[in-house]
Amino acid sequence: EAVDESVLLASFSDKPVRYVVRIYYYCRMFLAYLFRRYGIAAEIVDSHIELVKELQLLTNTASIYETFYWGLIALTAVRQGGEDAEKWNSIAIQSIDKMSEWAKLSEWNFLHKLRLLEAERSAFVDGDMESAAEAYASAISLAGKHNFVHEQAISCERCGLFHLERGNEAEGKQYLLRAIELYQTWGATRKAEDVSAYLREREFMGSW
């Protein structure tokens, strides 16, 4: 039976229970971004940020990942333009600034995240393709070195999409194939299939 999300969330009015709603928003936001449903992800970010502000939470592991994905999603929204572009740009800048502070405390945990945020901003906001390519390569290398397999996979996918949009199709394909391998290593079979389907679709359309 289908669940009406608005009714479900309205029932979680008590503050302790609203921490569960926070996790719910994060999971939906993460999956929407992971499967390139950027419009849905952006809608969730609005509600997610407001809830986190309401709960007045201290920085913890959850808020680190929230900040990371808020930044990535905000950068995709900035790229779309529109009347909310400035709002999304502000969220992206705040995410990058926070990740930069955390990277100074622990490069192992945060530097690859910062590099991916910087790569996306350089590529799709600043238009600095050379800096973007360098930052993507750094994000992939550091995530692998520090054993963040899932974030290495995401970085490879983002790098692959970046190269495809620039017309570097052979290079883009190689990064996406590497992303598939990493998603499989991570155990994200459905996501590996998603990227494989994306590649098959491009090949069917004659991109290679």
Backbone hydrogen bonds in HBPLUS format (Angstrom, degrees):
<---DONOR---> <-ACCEPTOR-->    atom                        ^
c    i                          cat <-CA-CA->   ^        H-A-AA   ^      H-
h    n   atom  resd res      DA  || num        DHA   H-A  angle D-A-AA Bond
n    s   type  num  typ     dist DA aas  dist angle  dist       angle   num
A0008-LEU N   A0004-ASP O   3.00 MM   4  6.26 161.5  2.04 155.8 161.8     1
A0009-LEU N   A0005-GLU O   2.87 MM   4  6.06 170.0  1.88 161.1 162.3     2
A0010-ALA N   A0006-SER O   3.08 MM   4  6.08 150.6  2.17 137.4 145.5     3
A0011-SER N   A0007-VAL O   3.27 MM   4  6.44 133.9  2.49 139.1 149.1     4
A0011-SER N   A0008-LEU O   3.20 MM   3  5.41 138.3  2.39  99.5 110.6     5
A0012-PHE N   A0009-LEU O   3.04 MM   3  5.34 154.1  2.11 106.6 114.7     6
A0017-VAL N   A0014-ASP O   3.10 MM   3  5.47 118.7  2.50 107.1 121.4     7
A0018-ARG N   A0014-ASP O   3.03 MM   4  6.28 138.3  2.21 146.9 159.5     8
A0018-ARG N   A0015-LYS O   2.97 MM   3  4.94 125.9  2.27  97.2 112.4     9
A0019-TYR N   A0016-PRO O   3.35 MM   3  5.71 155.1  2.42 103.1 110.0    10
A0020-VAL N   A0017-VAL O   2.87 MM   3  5.39 139.5  2.03 110.6 121.6    11
A0022-ARG N   A0018-ARG O   3.02 MM   4  6.32 145.0  2.15 138.5 147.3    12
A0023-ILE N   A0019-TYR O   3.28 MM   4  6.64 154.0  2.36 140.2 145.0    13
A0024-TYR N   A0020-VAL O   2.91 MM   4  6.23 155.4  1.97 147.9 155.7    14
A0025-TYR N   A0021-VAL O   2.84 MM   4  6.11 163.3  1.87 156.6 159.1    15
A0026-TYR N   A0022-ARG O   2.98 MM   4  6.24 161.4  2.01 148.2 153.6    16
A0027-CYS N   A0023-ILE O   2.93 MM   4  6.17 168.5  1.94 156.1 158.2    17
A0028-ARG N   A0024-TYR O   3.07 MM   4  6.28 167.3  2.08 154.1 157.5    18
A0029-MET N   A0025-TYR O   2.83 MM   4  5.94 163.6  1.86 153.8 159.1    19
A0030-PHE N   A0026-TYR O   2.83 MM   4  5.97 167.4  1.84 157.2 160.4    20
A0031-LEU N   A0027-CYS O   3.05 MM   4  6.17 167.9  2.06 149.0 152.2    21
A0032-ALA N   A0028-ARG O   2.92 MM   4  6.04 158.3  1.97 148.1 154.7    22
A0033-TYR N   A0029-MET O   3.01 MM   4  6.22 161.0  2.04 150.8 155.6    23
A0034-LEU N   A0030-PHE O   2.82 MM   4  5.98 164.8  1.85 152.0 157.2    24
A0035-PHE N   A0031-LEU O   2.99 MM   4  6.09 153.4  2.06 147.0 152.3    25
A0037-ARG N   A0032-ALA O   2.67 MM   5  4.83 161.3  1.70 164.6 158.8    26
A0036-ARG N   A0033-TYR O   2.96 MM   3  4.93 158.8  2.00 112.7 113.0    27
A0041-ALA N   A0037-ARG O   3.01 MM   4  6.27 162.6  2.04 154.7 160.4    28
A0042-ALA N   A0038-TYR O   2.93 MM   4  6.11 157.8  1.98 148.5 153.5    29
A0043-GLU N   A0039-GLY O   3.14 MM   4  6.41 156.1  2.20 145.3 151.3    30
A0044-ILE N   A0040-ILE O   3.10 MM   4  6.40 155.2  2.16 150.9 157.3    31
A0045-VAL N   A0041-ALA O   2.99 MM   4  6.28 151.0  2.08 148.0 156.3    32
A0046-ASP N   A0042-ALA O   3.34 MM   4  6.67 157.2  2.39 151.4 154.2    33
A0048-HIS N   A0044-ILE O   2.82 MM   4  5.94 160.1  1.86 157.3 164.2    34
A0049-ILE N   A0045-VAL O   2.88 MM   4  5.95 171.5  1.88 161.2 161.0    35
A0050-GLU N   A0046-ASP O   3.34 MM   4  6.49 163.8  2.37 143.8 148.1    36
A0051-LEU N   A0047-SER O   3.05 MM   4  6.25 154.8  2.11 146.3 153.1    37
A0052-VAL N   A0048-HIS O   3.01 MM   4  6.28 164.0  2.03 154.7 158.6    38
A0053-LYS N   A0049-ILE O   3.00 MM   4  6.22 158.5  2.04 151.1 156.8    39
A0054-GLU N   A0050-GLU O   3.00 MM   4  6.19 154.7  2.07 143.7 150.8    40
A0055-LEU N   A0051-LEU O   2.95 MM   4  6.23 151.4  2.03 152.1 159.6    41
A0056-GLN N   A0052-VAL O   3.16 MM   4  6.30 123.9  2.49 136.4 149.6    42
A0056-GLN N   A0053-LYS O   3.19 MM   3  5.16 142.5  2.34  96.7 107.5    43
A0064-ILE N   A0060-ASN O   3.11 MM   4  6.40 144.7  2.24 152.1 162.3    44
A0065-TYR N   A0061-THR O   3.26 MM   4  6.63 161.1  2.30 152.9 155.8    45
A0066-GLU N   A0062-ALA O   2.90 MM   4  6.14 157.0  1.96 151.6 159.2    46
A0067-THR N   A0063-SER O   2.94 MM   4  5.99 161.2  1.98 139.8 144.5    47
A0068-PHE N   A0064-ILE O   3.06 MM   4  6.31 156.0  2.12 144.8 151.4    48
A0069-TYR N   A0065-TYR O   3.05 MM   4  6.28 170.0  2.06 154.9 155.7    49
A0070-TRP N   A0066-GLU O   2.79 MM   4  5.90 154.9  1.85 153.6 161.8    50
A0071-GLY N   A0067-THR O   3.06 MM   4  6.16 157.8  2.12 142.9 148.2    51
A0072-LEU N   A0068-PHE O   3.12 MM   4  6.48 159.3  2.16 145.6 150.9    52
A0073-ILE N   A0069-TYR O   2.91 MM   4  5.94 168.1  1.92 150.1 153.7    53
A0074-ALA N   A0070-TRP O   2.81 MM   4  5.87 155.9  1.87 145.6 153.4    54
A0075-LEU N   A0071-GLY O   3.01 MM   4  6.20 151.3  2.09 146.2 153.0    55
A0076-THR N   A0072-LEU O   3.25 MM   4  6.61 146.0  2.38 140.3 148.6    56
A0076-THR N   A0073-ILE O   3.13 MM   3  5.20 121.8  2.49  95.8 110.1    57
A0077-ALA N   A0073-ILE O   3.01 MM   4  6.34 149.4  2.11 146.9 156.0    58
A0078-VAL N   A0074-ALA O   2.81 MM   4  6.12 153.8  1.88 152.1 159.3    59
A0079-ARG N   A0075-LEU O   3.20 MM   4  6.26 156.2  2.26 137.0 142.8    60
A0080-GLN N   A0077-ALA O   3.04 MM   3  5.17 131.8  2.28  98.3 111.1    61
A0081-GLY N   A0078-VAL O   2.97 MM   3  5.36 150.0  2.06 109.4 118.7    62
A0085-ALA N   A0082-GLY O   3.23 MM   3  5.59 165.2  2.25 116.6 118.2    63
A0087-LYS N   A0084-ASP O   3.07 MM   3  5.28 117.4  2.48 102.3 117.3    64
A0088-TRP N   A0084-ASP O   3.08 MM   4  6.40 163.6  2.11 160.6 164.7    65
A0089-ASN N   A0085-ALA O   2.85 MM   4  6.04 150.3  1.94 146.6 155.7    66
A0090-SER N   A0086-GLU O   3.01 MM   4  6.21 151.9  2.09 144.3 150.9    67
A0091-ILE N   A0087-LYS O   3.13 MM   4  6.49 154.2  2.20 146.8 153.4    68
A0092-ALA N   A0088-TRP O   2.93 MM   4  6.17 159.1  1.98 148.6 154.4    69
A0093-ILE N   A0089-ASN O   2.93 MM   4  6.16 161.1  1.96 150.2 154.8    70
A0094-GLN N   A0090-SER O   2.99 MM   4  6.19 163.0  2.02 148.8 153.4    71
A0095-SER N   A0091-ILE O   2.97 MM   4  6.17 155.7  2.03 147.7 154.4    72
A0096-ILE N   A0092-ALA O   2.96 MM   4  6.22 162.0  1.99 153.0 157.6    73
A0097-ASP N   A0093-ILE O   2.87 MM   4  6.06 161.7  1.90 152.8 158.2    74
A0098-LYS N   A0094-GLN O   2.97 MM   4  6.13 161.3  2.01 148.0 152.6    75
A0099-MET N   A0095-SER O   2.93 MM   4  6.10 163.6  1.95 149.3 154.4    76
A0100-SER N   A0096-ILE O   2.89 MM   4  6.02 147.5  2.00 144.3 153.4    77
A0101-GLU N   A0097-ASP O   3.10 MM   4  6.39 151.7  2.18 143.7 150.4    78
A0102-TRP N   A0098-LYS O   2.96 MM   4  6.30 161.5  2.00 153.3 158.3    79
A0103-ALA N   A0099-MET O   2.84 MM   4  5.97 147.9  1.94 142.6 151.8    80
A0104-LYS N   A0100-SER O   3.29 MM   4  6.53 137.1  2.48 137.6 146.7    81
A0104-LYS N   A0101-GLU O   3.23 MM   3  5.39 134.2  2.45  97.6 109.2    82
A0105-LEU N   A0102-TRP O   2.96 MM   3  5.14 134.2  2.17 100.2 113.2    83
A0106-SER N   A0102-TRP O   2.94 MM   4  6.28 146.5  2.05 149.7 160.0    84
A0110-PHE N   A0106-SER O   3.16 MM   4  6.23 153.2  2.23 151.4 159.3    85
A0111-LEU N   A0107-GLU O   3.00 MM   4  4.70 156.8  2.06 123.4 129.5    86
A0114-LEU N   A0110-PHE O   2.97 MM   4  6.27 161.3  2.01 158.2 163.5    87
A0115-ARG N   A0111-LEU O   2.92 MM   4  6.19 158.0  1.97 150.7 156.6    88
A0116-LEU N   A0112-HIS O   3.09 MM   4  6.31 150.9  2.18 141.6 148.3    89
A0117-LEU N   A0113-LYS O   3.07 MM   4  6.38 163.4  2.10 153.2 157.4    90
A0118-GLU N   A0114-LEU O   2.88 MM   4  6.12 159.4  1.93 152.0 158.3    91
A0119-ALA N   A0115-ARG O   2.84 MM   4  6.01 149.3  1.93 142.5 151.1    92
A0120-GLU N   A0116-LEU O   3.01 MM   4  6.26 165.1  2.03 154.5 156.7    93
A0121-ARG N   A0117-LEU O   3.02 MM   4  6.23 156.9  2.07 147.2 154.0    94
A0122-SER N   A0118-GLU O   2.84 MM   4  5.98 165.0  1.86 150.0 154.6    95
A0123-ALA N   A0119-ALA O   2.91 MM   4  6.03 159.7  1.95 149.7 155.4    96
A0124-PHE N   A0120-GLU O   2.99 MM   4  5.91 170.9  2.00 147.4 150.4    97
A0125-VAL N   A0121-ARG O   2.94 MM   4  5.05 145.1  2.06 136.1 140.0    98
A0126-ASP N   A0121-ARG O   2.90 MM   5  6.22 164.3  1.92 157.3 161.4    99
A0127-GLY N   A0122-SER O   2.88 MM   5  5.71 111.6  2.36 133.0 149.5   100
A0128-ASP N   A0122-SER O   2.76 MM   6  5.04 138.3  1.93 145.1 148.9   101
A0132-ALA N   A0128-ASP O   3.03 MM   4  6.21 152.0  2.11 146.7 155.6   102
A0133-ALA N   A0129-MET O   2.95 MM   4  6.13 163.7  1.98 148.8 151.7   103
A0134-GLU N   A0130-GLU O   3.17 MM   4  6.41 159.5  2.22 147.0 152.2   104
A0135-ALA N   A0131-SER O   2.92 MM   4  6.11 155.7  1.98 147.0 153.9   105
A0136-TYR N   A0132-ALA O   2.86 MM   4  6.10 159.4  1.90 158.1 163.4   106
A0137-ALA N   A0133-ALA O   3.10 MM   4  6.25 166.3  2.12 145.7 149.5   107
A0138-SER N   A0134-GLU O   2.98 MM   4  6.19 152.5  2.06 143.0 150.9   108
A0139-ALA N   A0135-ALA O   2.86 MM   4  6.06 158.5  1.91 148.6 154.2   109
A0140-ILE N   A0136-TYR O   2.96 MM   4  6.23 162.4  1.99 157.1 160.9   110
A0141-SER N   A0137-ALA O   3.00 MM   4  6.14 165.4  2.02 147.2 151.6   111
A0142-LEU N   A0138-SER O   2.88 MM   4  5.96 171.9  1.88 156.1 158.6   112
A0143-ALA N   A0139-ALA O   2.99 MM   4  5.97 161.2  2.03 144.0 149.8   113
A0144-GLY N   A0140-ILE O   3.10 MM   4  6.22 156.3  2.16 144.2 150.5   114
A0145-LYS N   A0141-SER O   2.91 MM   4  6.12 162.0  1.95 149.9 155.4   115
A0146-HIS N   A0142-LEU O   2.88 MM   4  5.98 149.3  1.98 148.4 156.1   116
A0148-PHE N   A0143-ALA O   2.85 MM   5  5.00 163.8  1.87 156.2 155.9   117
A0147-ASN N   A0144-GLY O   3.19 MM   3  5.10 164.7  2.21 103.6 107.3   118
A0152-GLN N   A0148-PHE O   2.89 MM   4  6.12 141.2  2.04 151.5 163.8   119
A0153-ALA N   A0149-VAL O   2.92 MM   4  6.17 151.9  2.00 147.8 155.4   120
A0154-ILE N   A0150-HIS O   3.01 MM   4  6.30 157.0  2.06 142.3 148.1   121
A0155-SER N   A0151-GLU O   2.98 MM   4  5.99 156.6  2.04 133.8 140.6   122
A0156-CYS N   A0152-GLN O   2.90 MM   4  6.11 154.1  1.97 145.6 152.5   123
A0157-GLU N   A0153-ALA O   2.94 MM   4  6.22 158.3  1.99 149.3 155.4   124
A0158-ARG N   A0154-ILE O   2.88 MM   4  6.14 166.7  1.90 154.3 157.7   125
A0159-CYS N   A0155-SER O   2.88 MM   4  5.98 155.6  1.94 144.3 151.7   126
A0160-GLY N   A0156-CYS O   2.81 MM   4  5.98 154.7  1.87 146.4 153.7   127
A0161-LEU N   A0157-GLU O   2.95 MM   4  6.23 162.6  1.98 155.5 158.9   128
A0162-PHE N   A0158-ARG O   2.97 MM   4  6.14 152.8  2.04 142.7 150.6   129
A0163-HIS N   A0159-CYS O   2.99 MM   4  6.29 161.1  2.03 152.8 156.3   130
A0164-LEU N   A0160-GLY O   2.98 MM   4  6.22 157.2  2.03 149.9 156.6   131
A0165-GLU N   A0161-LEU O   3.01 MM   4  6.20 157.7  2.06 147.8 153.0   132
A0166-ARG N   A0162-PHE O   3.21 MM   4  6.48 134.5  2.42 138.6 150.6   133
A0166-ARG N   A0163-HIS O   3.14 MM   3  5.05 130.1  2.40  92.9 106.4   134
A0168-ASN N   A0163-HIS O   2.82 MM   5  5.02 142.4  1.96 160.8 151.6   135
A0167-GLY N   A0164-LEU O   2.99 MM   3  5.07 155.3  2.05 103.0 110.9   136
A0172-GLY N   A0168-ASN O   2.86 MM   4  5.99 160.1  1.90 154.0 160.8   137
A0173-LYS N   A0169-GLU O   2.89 MM   4  5.99 158.5  1.94 147.8 152.8   138
A0174-GLN N   A0170-ALA O   3.14 MM   4  6.40 155.9  2.20 144.7 150.6   139
A0175-TYR N   A0171-GLU O   3.13 MM   4  6.46 156.9  2.19 151.7 157.1   140
A0176-LEU N   A0172-GLY O   3.06 MM   4  6.32 153.7  2.13 147.1 154.6   141
A0177-LEU N   A0173-LYS O   2.86 MM   4  6.11 153.7  1.93 151.9 159.3   142
A0178-ARG N   A0174-GLN O   3.00 MM   4  6.21 151.4  2.08 141.9 149.7   143
A0179-ALA N   A0175-TYR O   2.90 MM   4  6.16 147.6  2.01 140.4 149.8   144
A0180-ILE N   A0176-LEU O   2.97 MM   4  6.27 152.5  2.05 145.8 152.2   145
A0181-GLU N   A0177-LEU O   3.17 MM   4  6.50 159.1  2.22 145.6 150.0   146
A0182-LEU N   A0178-ARG O   3.02 MM   4  6.31 158.8  2.07 150.4 156.0   147
A0183-TYR N   A0179-ALA O   2.81 MM   4  6.04 159.7  1.85 155.7 161.4   148
A0184-GLN N   A0180-ILE O   2.99 MM   4  6.20 155.9  2.05 148.5 154.9   149
A0185-THR N   A0181-GLU O   2.95 MM   4  6.25 152.0  2.03 143.2 151.4   150
A0186-TRP N   A0182-LEU O   2.88 MM   4  6.11 151.7  1.96 147.5 155.1   151
A0187-GLY N   A0183-TYR O   3.04 MM   4  6.23 125.6  2.35 134.6 148.6   152
A0188-ALA N   A0183-TYR O   2.85 MM   5  5.15 141.4  2.00 161.7 155.2   153
A0187-GLY N   A0184-GLN O   3.03 MM   3  4.96 134.6  2.25  93.9 107.1   154
A0192-ALA N   A0188-ALA O   2.97 MM   4  6.29 156.9  2.03 153.2 160.3   155
A0193-GLU N   A0189-THR O   2.94 MM   4  6.23 153.9  2.01 151.0 158.0   156
A0194-ASP N   A0190-ARG O   3.00 MM   4  6.24 142.6  2.14 137.3 147.8   157
A0195-VAL N   A0191-LYS O   3.07 MM   4  6.43 158.7  2.12 156.0 158.5   158
A0196-SER N   A0192-ALA O   3.02 MM   4  6.20 156.8  2.07 144.7 151.9   159
A0197-ALA N   A0193-GLU O   2.84 MM   4  6.02 154.5  1.91 146.7 153.3   160
A0198-TYR N   A0194-ASP O   3.01 MM   4  6.28 149.8  2.10 141.9 150.4   161
A0199-LEU N   A0195-VAL O   3.00 MM   4  6.31 156.5  2.06 149.1 154.4   162
A0200-ARG N   A0196-SER O   2.93 MM   4  6.23 159.7  1.97 149.8 155.6   163
A0201-GLU N   A0197-ALA O   2.93 MM   4  6.10 155.6  1.99 148.0 154.2   164
A0202-ARG N   A0198-TYR O   3.12 MM   4  6.40 157.2  2.17 146.8 152.3   165
A0203-GLU N   A0199-LEU O   2.98 MM   4  6.24 158.1  2.03 150.9 157.2   166
A0204-PHE N   A0200-ARG O   2.87 MM   4  6.06 152.7  1.94 147.4 155.1   167
A0205-MET N   A0201-GLU O   3.03 MM   4  6.25 144.8  2.16 141.2 150.5   168
A0207-SER N   A0202-ARG O   2.97 MM   5  5.44 168.5  1.98 152.9 151.1   169
A0206-GLY N   A0203-GLU O   3.03 MM   3  5.05 157.1  2.09 101.6 107.8   170
